[in-house]
Amino acid sequence: MDKLRSIITYLILILFGLTMVVPFLWMISTSLMTQSEFNKQETLFIPKEEYHVWDNKGVEERILLVMEKGENSVIHVLDEDLLIIDEYKEVPSSQVSTVRKKPSFQISNYVKAFKKVPFGLYFYNTIYVSIASLIGVLFTSLLSAYAFARMEFKGRDFFFYLFLSMMMVPQPIYMISSYVLLDKLNWLDTYNALIIPWLANIFTIFLFRQHFKGLPKELFDAASIDGCSTFGMLWRIVVPLSKPVIATASIFSLITSWNSFMWPLVMINRPELRVLQVGLSYFNQEASTQTTLLMAASTFSIIPILILFFFAQKQIIASYSRSGMKD
């Protein structure tokens, strides 16, 4: 009975796992197709290129076959970018042939997408904002979480739960007031608007506080007897024992900054300050009919976060495994 229950559990987990993975696989597969192949919708996951060519006096030209007309064919002649340069041309059907390639794997889609808009600049802005925000979040969270977890002062619990209640406020509610405040400070259309409001994170403070409260009290008592200061306890005891939870918080912070869209869209108008997600939005408008390029851009925009997660997943698991420690 236990074995059957385990089999059913694993089957359900595999089903949910496939449900999450399949859209990602479709995105990668689409990014490796040609646009004409995607438009035909003959395949979902394995790129398969099939097109027609016209033998124009020994030179094969890519075409779109419009219709058969007796012994002739009506075609559209395409250029290297697959744009129509000659419409409704009538040629002998004997000069038209079909080319089938399996698989196609159009890596050039990534190059075209990257060059179509300044994605290099978008990556730079996103990395700069993400790292600057991460440094601020770690610094403020370590200090405040240590105070809430290990220091005694009047109103400690009240202020902590007050901060915690801020997590329940959705961003659209304070978006207008934040815009007005940043405008008064002349921070709109600057890096300040993207970084300074996010130098503190309530969830990270909560995560650190819960971890700090789980550290053995004897360590702090021993350090206090040896004459260690409050900041010495933080930097010499708490931080070395908190590497897994710091790695977890760092991943969460980087993912949040990397995927940030609404805030930079509202606060930034200058094209040279656009972050990656806003740049993707504008790219979507410019390449709305080029789905393969859009999927290629979406793929290389999330690859850095995936790589970061795979390298830090052991630290994240260790962070959760330590969450059960008690005083």
Buried (B, 14 or more C-beta within 10 A) or exposed (E): EEEEEEEEEEEEEEEEEEEEEEEEEEBBBBBBBBBBBBEEEEBEEEBBBBBBBBBEEEEEBBBBBBEEEEEBBBBBBBEEEEEEEEEEBEBEBEBBEEEEEEBBBBEEBBEBBBEBBBBEBBBBBBBBBBBBBBBBBBEBBBBBBBBBBBEEEEEEEEBBEEBBEEEEEEEEEEBEEBBEEBEEEEBBBBBBBBBBBBBBBBBBBBBBBBBBBBBEEEEBEEBEEEEBEEEEBBEEBBBEBBEBBBBBBBBBBBBBBBBBEEBBBBBBEEEEBBBBBBBBEBBBEEBEEBBBBBBBBBBBBBEBBEEBEEEBEEBBEBBEEBBEEEE
